[in-house]
Amino acid sequence: MGNDRKRTVAHCKIDTQTKRLLVLYSNVEDIFLNQSNLTFCEFDRDFVLKQKKEFLVPAQMMVHDWGFTEDHYILIVNSVKLDLQGSLKALCGQAPMVSAVSTNPSQPTTPVYLLPRFSDTSCVNRDWRIPVEAPSQLWISHIGNAFEERDHSGNARIQIQAAVSSYQWWCLEKMFGYDFQSPEFDSSVMNVVDPEKRGPHLVQVSIDLDAEGSCLGCSVANCSTQWHTFADFPVINPAHSGRQNRFLYASSTSGSRKFLPFFPPDTIAKLDLCNHSVKTWMPGKRSFVGEPLFVSRGTSEEEDGYVLVVEYAVFKQRCYLVVLDAKRIGEDDAVVAKLQVPKHLRFLLPFMDSGMPNNASNILNLMF
């Protein structure tokens, strides 16, 4: 970037239609201010910068994930505020820097910024500084996909598939059970049974705009009428990123554990967004799963590919890389291969990515 004060703040994205890598940068100090200087950069496959767009968003927020469509960058605000006591602890080295802020549940709605991706589209007529207000208070952990469709009159519907939770559920200092002062992993903070502290679950945010960009309505609904349990790390076939998709894969929980009922996840869930059906794969008792990753076989069929996930077998204290046939999830023969990871490598949440390119499937096809 040529600017040391800029840093990457969220997941990178891959637009397979334009064959571009999309990266979001911000200023280091933005998380402590009531405005955020955001820079979206798009690189080609040779890492040549093809586009750079800058926005000054009037909100103090924590950005971890975001979405994109053919015409927009989509930013759902996780509101934070300065925490004086936490700031002092962080300055003294007694707490991580994230302790300098805390969640800010002061608004009953959730601002959604629709930032114009290109300058030659109809969406530039809309004042992007005015957010759409989603009618629920949502803390966004991860976005699986976003896409938009226009009718013959120019009206648009934008749909965003995301894992969300309540503000009350999040503990920024001990995210996912990690404590910087202890080498131990304590996931009890992620397993609070309280209706006011609902953990991550999958929803779809729908936004309707007229041809001029004015908001006609916004709604939030569960991604599936049949799956309401803990679910996070949603992924799709990357060939459909920014475009309409039917299938969504996520780490979830079976609900069969009395102790640690929600986290770590022990199930891979495959949601059909058309008929709301859900198919699952579980590694077995006393085993957990990490974040799934979809590898397409390179065909036009959306579910034609592999789902990669790391399984952690507690009783063996070993990790395994599991390769699932995406089409066969829910069947007894879903596992294509199970590879033992070297013993010194143990992790629960290994994949933090938006998907693998199609040529990665060539290696898997040769192996299996």
Residue, then its C-alpha position, 0 to 999 in steps of 0.5 A: m500500500g505504500n503506507d505503514r499506517k494501513r493494515t488489513v482488518a478483515h477477511c480477504k475475498i476472492d471474486t472468481q468472476t473478475k479473478r480478483l483478490l479483494v482486500l480491506y485496509s484501515n488506519v490502525e487507530d480507527i477502532f478508537l475513533n468515531q469514524s473509520n477510514l476504509t480502503f478497498c483494494e482489488f488485485d489481479r492474479d499477479f497481485v497488480l492493483k487494479q482498483k482502489k476505493e476509499f470511504l470515510v464511514p461515520a461509525q466506530m466499529m470493529v470490522h472482522d468480515w464483510g461482503f461484496t456483490e457485483d456493484h457493492y462492498i457491504l459492511i455490517v457495523n459491529s458497534v464498539k466504544l472506548d473502554l477506559q478501564g480496559s485501555l489502562k490495562a492494555l497500556c500497562g500490558q495487563a490485557p490485550m489491546v482489544s480490551a481498549v474497546s467494548t461492544n456498544p449495544s446502544q442502538p436497537t438496529t444494525p447499520v448496513y453500509l452499501l458502498p459503491r464498488f464501481s463508478d459507472t453503475s446506477c448505485v452511485n446515485r445513492d448516498w452511501r453515507i446513509p446506512v440501511e438499518a436492519p431491524s435487529q441488533l446483530w453482532i456479525s462474526h462471519i459473512g458467507n455470501a452476499f449478492e444482488e438481483r435487479d428487476h426490469s424496473g431497476n429495483a434491487r434486492i440485496q441478500i446477505q448470508a451471515a453468522v450473527s450473535s447478540y452483543q451480550w454474548w460476545c466477550l472481546e477479551k476471551m473470544f473463542g475461549y482464548d485467554f492471553q494470560s493462560p495457555e489453557f483453552d476455556s470455552s465456557v465463555m462460549n457456552v452460556v445458556d441465556p436467551e439474552k446472550r444468544g451465540p452465533h446462528l445463521v441468518q439472511v438479511s434482505i434489503d430492497l432498493d428502488a431504482e434510485g437507491s432508496c431503501l424500500g425495506c430490510s428484513v432479517a430471517n433465519c437461513s433455514t426454518q429447520w436449523h436454529t442451533f449454534a452455527d458459525f464460519p459459513v462458506i460457499n462454493p467460491a465460484h458463487s461468491g458475490r452471486q446467488n448461491r443455493f448451498l451454505y456450509a457451516s460449523s455447527t453443533s449437534g446439541s447432544r452434549k450437556f457439557l459445552p453444548f455449543f462450542p467447540p462445534d462438532t458438526i458440519a451442516k449443509l443448508d439448502l437455502c431453497n427448500h430449507s433442508v439441512k444435512t449434517w456430518m459428524p466426526g464421532k464422539r469426543s471429536f470437534v471440527g474447525e472451520p470448513l473450506f470448500v474446494s470446487r471441482g471446477t464444474s458449473e454444478e454448485e455442490d460439486g466439490y470437496v469440503l475440507v475440515v480439521e477434526y480434533a479427536v480429544f481422546k487421542q489429542r490428535c488432529y485429522l484433515v478430513v475431506l468430504d464429498a459435498k454432495r454426499i454430506g448427510e450420507d454414510d459415505a461422505v468421507v473421501a479421505k481422512l489424513q492424520v496431521p503431525k502430532h505437534l500440530r493441534f488446532l480447532l479453527p485452522f481455515m480462515d479463508s474465503g475458499m480455494p481456487n478451482n485448480a486446487s481441486n486438481i490435486l484432490n482429484l489426483m489424490f482421491 
